Amino acid sequence: MAADLAVLGARVRTLDPARPFADAIACQDGVVVAIGAEDVRRASDATTTVLDGTAATLTPGFVDGHQHLFQGAEITRGVDLAGVADFGELRARLAAARAQVGPEAWLLGHGVEYELFQGAPFDHERLAGVDGPGPMLLWAFDLHSCFANAAALRAAGVDGPREFGDAARIVCTADGRPTGELREWSAMNVVIDVVPAPSSEERRAWHVEALRAQNAVGLTAQHLMDGSPATADLLAALEADGDLTQRVWLHQYVYAHTGDDELDAMVATASRTGRLWRADGAKFMLDGVIDTGTAWMEQPDAFGDNTEPLWPDPETYSRRVAQLSAGGLRVATHAIGDRAVRHVLDTYAALPGGSRGRHRIEHIETAPDGIVARFAPEAVTASMQPVAMQWVQPDRSDPWSARLTPEQCDHGWRVGDLAAGGALVVLGSDWPVAHFDPRLGLYAARLRRGPEGAAPIGTTRPLTAEQALAGYTRNAWRAVGAAGGVLRPGWPADFVLWADDPVDCSPDALLGLPVLLTVVDGKIVHRADR
Ligand SMILES: [Zn+2]
């Protein structure tokens, strides 16, 4: 059998230490079968599709190490409110959106930045005259809060505070009237659950469109950070129809209120697998976000907040982790505050020895030296999103910095320190929180800022260009215990052809670097016209 696809003449960055560079690659049935022009010629015949990679650079396919594919595909259908800077502008944008969707329909939006409420907290009464008469639900950019109007609260039967079994809150005024702010998922879900669902055809079209758009910027796989046994059905259906154009490692989401029966169902689902997907991950959130005061820090912040975990009893979290780890699942825990990160490290360290190296921590937004030093020896993966530094200002005027000490700000997103210490660092976007484009992620990892940023965020080291590339490729596969992310014979044929070398080119050139070809499992899923 000859190779079905070959690329000749490219600079191939294999990420294989035994042979870091080559000039050609060939694959067959989804697997790399030859590296280097001579072997590729031998592996090919007249039936092989041969592509010319002259002057281009070929790397392993990019893996988004933390993403919300299905949520993102659905939430981003609403009006995009990213960058809206003041309440007047918010009112104008919502009035225009309301005119478009009609008076009675649900008005949905996303990308709301907390900066809008630094002067005064959200209250739907401030939107009177533009939000209704129909219901309205807006998502904060980080998916940790929603903002509902009176009609949406009515539709969901929300008329006061509620208990959720975790730290989520329906925010109310002193006299008990809900303001419309819903903090964290258990509270957000109360209103989300009454938004009319799109048809399954509509939903499928959105999912396929998102997968394709991501292929076009070089993504070949992702670690999907929210899901349930039903998400495994969704992946199986996409794959059966030939619509799954990325590998997906699904992490099933565990709430503080998730019961033993549901945990059993997750363990059963963990053994389900397709050609391109697995469901053997679990996702926990131990705290919220610094910007809303819901992260779990060692010390109260400047406003006296950020002192509580999302799970009222962190020991229950630790027990759930032990149960799922024993059931064979890889555990990913969202931990943003330093106290939360410490608790997760302690939880993982207490697991039986065989689970070493299997689990990971998401975000780690600010960490003292003592925490950073634990990752490598304890074999815990650091899954981080340097791209989030686009929302932080070097003058510390933003909602994240305003709550923290100068030292905590300096110790934000310590990707370079973690990598230098030998920790496995995986990079991702958290889309739809940030854009999924990995070129932005590489840029932020190398410069410690977004493209609009005036200066680097924090005082710690960035990643080198090579480390950043590894964070999106080889490290992401290692983190899920799979052989891949390195181009060598016998390994998965996922790769990207770039117009120039994403390692050697300047960060500015990186932002517009054309993606010529994306191959997943040996199949072309994106090809630019050249
Ligand atoms: Zn996330």
Boltz pocket constraint, residues with backbone or C-beta under 6 A from the ligand:
constraints:
  - pocket:
      binder: B
      contacts: [[A, 66], [A, 67], [A, 68], [A, 225], [A, 430]]
      max_distance: 6.0
